[in-house]
Amino acid sequence: MKLTVNGQIVEVSNDPPRLLLAVLREELGLMGTKYGCGAGICGTCAVLVDGVAARTCVTPLSAVEGKEIQTVEGLAQRNEEGTIVLHPIQQAFIDHQVPQCGWCMSGQMITAVSLLTENPNPTEDEIVEAMARNYCRCGAYVRIKRAIGDAAQMMNEGGTS
Amino acid sequence: MTSEERKWRISRRGFLLGFGATAVTATTAVAIGTKIGLTDYRKSLARETVLENELPEFEAAPGFWTQPDTWIEITAENEVKFYSPKIEMGQGVLTALGQVAADELSVAWEDMEIVQADTSRGMNDWGGTGGSYSIPTMYPMIREAAATLRALLLQEASKQMGIAVDELEAKDTAVIHKTNANQYMTYGELIQFARNWEVPAERPTLKSNDQLTMIGQSIPRMDFEAKLLGETVFGYDVTRPNMLYGAIARPPTIAAKLRSANEGMAMAEPGVQSVIIDGDFIGVVAESRMQAYAALQKLDLEWNEGKLWQQAEIDELVTVGNGLKIVIQEGGDNVNRLLRDDDPDLVAMELRTPLAAHASLEPQAALADVQTDSAEVWMSTQAAFRERDLIAEAIGHDPESIVLYPLYLGGGFGRKLNSGVGTEAARLSQMAGRPVHVGWTRTEDLQNGYFRPPTHHLLRGKVDGNGRIQAIVHETATADVMLGLPSSQMEHFLGIDSGIYRGATILYDVPNLRVTTYKVDLPVKTGPWRGLGLLANIFAVESMIDALAHQAQMDPVAFRLLNLPDSEIGLRLKNVLEAAAEKANWGESLPEGHARGVAISLDVNTVVAEIAEVSEENGRIRVHKMVAAVDPGKVVSPDGVIAQVEGAIMMGLSATFFEEIRIKDGRIAATNFGQYPLLTMKEAPDVEVVLLESGDTPYGIGEPPLGPVAAAVGNAYFALTGKRITQLPIFNQNG
């Protein structure tokens, strides 16, 4: 079956039937999406499926046939000179020195992008509600919230993604 | 333990090991023999350990800098590589140590490359990364090593350029003429002459504070871009050519013993390469992780379940009066006389905290590639050398033939000081003949390994008419903390567990006091969890202090200020207490239904005061804000310190409100986060941090800010409702 991952069409087999997380990591070598619980609770496995955050540890491969998947590796772009241009969410996470260990960051950013796509001007409460199911064991919540607010502003001011 | 034993020890390779060894003291104990009574000996050893925990002193012994290039490498292309023996798990240690080296060595930050040292590249760091001692131990050593190198570079430049040393200065990875910047030589040019260098016998002169340009600055973390791009390779992510995946059969109960094992139908399962049965070490190796776990189910295993422990039995064991008793602090002659049960002015309190899991979001993970006479292991570990040596023992190889590469960790918190997964991957690889990756599931991570032990606290105290504490007693029962890590028989026999004592002692000026610890043996493994005994002990002691303040009808901040001693530590504690109170507007009015509570702690010579602001909505406590004032000695990276304070507070709140591992029918009841929820952004309060500094020595910061969290929340709740929280977690899963 075919799916698009970070703009590239890939052909994967669904025999045996597998979870999307295993396919991304073990077969496609995209290790940026992480395993945290395998039960859809912690959020470290989130990717964008047609622009909406989905938890790959509980998403069967068959559910995303023909869909567009964006992982953390697909957030940044390369410009004509080949330099990396960070997504506003990544830039905001660096500006606010958000990460600590970094394991949850992919899921946090993906979930934030999903929120900002649906709601470009979220209130603080709306940010909290949207992010309340993404664990950060290192406890970087204060900075995650701050950075998302900042990224929203950047994206609304026409920051390129 | 004498001051001699606190200094650096020289290993057989002439490099330095960690500080203060219980093993050294234990040998001394044997040498002393039975002349000294065991109880008294334990008591004095324990007190030395308490002192060491609270006021660690680190002094570099002469001779260690004979090989400064252990850590710092200068290339001909004028790049400087710093090899960090301390491992990055989110605490920012790579960046912090790198900036210390760059500053003292006068390296431009963009010329600096910071890499993780592996076990083939000195220095043997048996203690591992943790204990809040990475910066305190490495800071003086790195500065001396860098200063030595700088002196040698200046000397060589002087020789090569024919200019006197005092007319030259080291700056931006080069040695330049002070008055003519066009005359210079880069470090890359100078390093070619290094083989002629002789390290001087005298210690080098370190830069003075006004010469420092990076130490004390918030330099952006060097690992963030890669982490945010999803490029960083953690232990769970590592791949090697021709690799397989391994899964280990776990015992069904905590007391289970294997009765019989055979392959069953496992070998017939898709993707399975081999089934390994070696005593009670049983595993499957397969093409994919999913296939390995699926095949585990097809093994034919029979277990004796053993005793089916229940939580009530665990609680009964962890009760003051049980187990090995050591008095770790005492003073005055009137403790018992002043604290009588029939005294109406007696304040008494009983508190409990539960078993807790580390729950780093990256579970245990390692990849091992074992060859006939060599092995390579890539791993998420906090203790590369310990793991290497355990692996060597398990596979019967010489430790020196194994290279262990510690990778970035997705959280450690003390659990990865002895992960176990490195040995599992190595044994599987040895038998399978290919590289094998083992990555635990969340269920395995919650149920295997060691936990933060439960605690039980009994406190009694009394104040006089002037608000002075007359007497106080703290008794606490718990299980192994530091002794939960591999320790010698002698260490177990002596039972001195430095982890248990963290935060247990009384910081106040009290004429009559006694602190007694009890250590019991539990059927589940316990060990170090961030802060060790700190969170629980401060919860107990500072709740008690709060109750005494209430008895004295005094404001909790004023009461503490009155009762803290005028010692150096006492003054530092008063400073952070006053700073936190000022920042939190202590004493000023709050919105209706809000209240504040305060708590202080001392740990690894870092003093912390925290003030929580809480309310109660629909019977549920909510923390709106935490204000923390911290004095960690000298600050290397202000933002790095603040991030650690923020993070430790969140972890402390998670433990305060949610975290509890329970035993049911002989099993760990939690199978995933559904039964072991963590704090989320929803419960996260605003956090404000005031940074104070004292002196020229940096102390630790990874753990100290955890200390006051539970007590500050409990004390705020008391101020709000008059009800005393005496059991954690507050949101008890079982009602």
Interface residues (C-beta under 8 A of the other chain):
Chain A: P16 R18 L19 A22 R25 E26 G29 L30 M31 G32 T33 K34 Y35 G36 C37 G38 A39 I41 C42 T44 T71 V72 E73 L75 A76 I84 L86 Q90 F93 I94 Q97 P99 Q100 C101 G102 W103 C104 M105 S106 M109 V128 E129 M131 A132 R133 N134 Y135 C136 R137 C138 G139 A140 Y141 V142 R143 I144 K145
Chain B: M89 G90 Q91 G92 S218 P220 R221 D223 F224 E225 K227 L228 L229 G230 E231 T232 V233 F234 Y236 D237 T239 P270 S288 R289 M290 A359 S360 L361 E362 P363 Y408 L409 G410 G411 G412 F413 G439 T441 R442 D639 A643 E646 G647 A648 I649 M650 M651 S654 N672 F673 G674 L678 L679 T680 M681 K682 A684 D686 V687
